[in-house]
Amino acid sequence: MTRHQRFRQKLQSPLLMHAMSAHNPLAARLAQDAGFDAIWGSGFELSASYAVPDASILSSSQHLDMMRAIAATVDTPVIADIDTGFGNAINVAYMVPQYEAAGVSAVVMEDKTFPKDTSLRADGRQELVRIAEFEGKIQAACAARRDPDFCIIARTEALIAGLGETEALTRARAYEAAGADAILIHSKQSTPDEILSFVAAWDGGVPLVLVPTAYPQLCEADIQALGKVGLVIYGNHAIRAAVGAMREVFARIRSDGGIHGVDASLPSVKDIIALQGDAAMRELERRYLK
């Protein structure tokens, strides 16, 4: 069974699938080792790793290259966060086959204008395109894929933009009719009430996708019990964990005037070499360096 087939099967399974964010292959390998079902190729995390805002500043080639590197490193299915599709439906039609060729199993595309503004930014510029325009993007994406198991996930930002549940449902239904394999519904409310109301009202035939960054109290058991959600994405926890750990260690080294106070608490160099795939390289040396 291919990665695409495994991803589609899990997405449609009654059991909730979970994905962890990654901004590079090492983060993806750690997520795979931790047992996550999929890797979320996060545009937010990649932008943060370049120290630029998540506002369509990085090029499509930068994101595509990282997704290719991640997919080459792990066996776990990769979901690429392609933001607004890097332009209009024509751009989408050209980009989807490239992501598919890069080893990605699904793309998530949102219905905001290009260039976008990150969803959880306070007072962000959250402007949505017309429903018909986004329907065209979804249709272009579906027509461009070569493997029918490659998934197109449509993300509506209607709740993020403050347009309410009725607008969110209208858009979600239209996007399903346009061919989307799942609907990602996003919210920046600090409680899950808005999301739970949407899920209860959802009458579509495709699964929903949740990203509980703003409402972490909604755990997987709660989401599983809803019965309509196929995938939960932890959208930015790899970069946040990395930033927190680096800040702490760097500050400790400066305050201590050396590494003697932190060294024992860090993963060993041996651990890092193992994560780099050193054992596989040594096996290649044994077999082929003659």
Helices and strands as residue ranges (DSSP letters): H 3-11, E 17-22, H 25-34, E 38-41, H 43-49, H 60-73, E 78-81, H 89-101, E 106-110, H 131-144, E 151-156, H 164-177, E 182-185, H 193-201, E 208-210, H 220-226, E 229-234, H 237-256, G 263-265, H 269-275, H 278-288
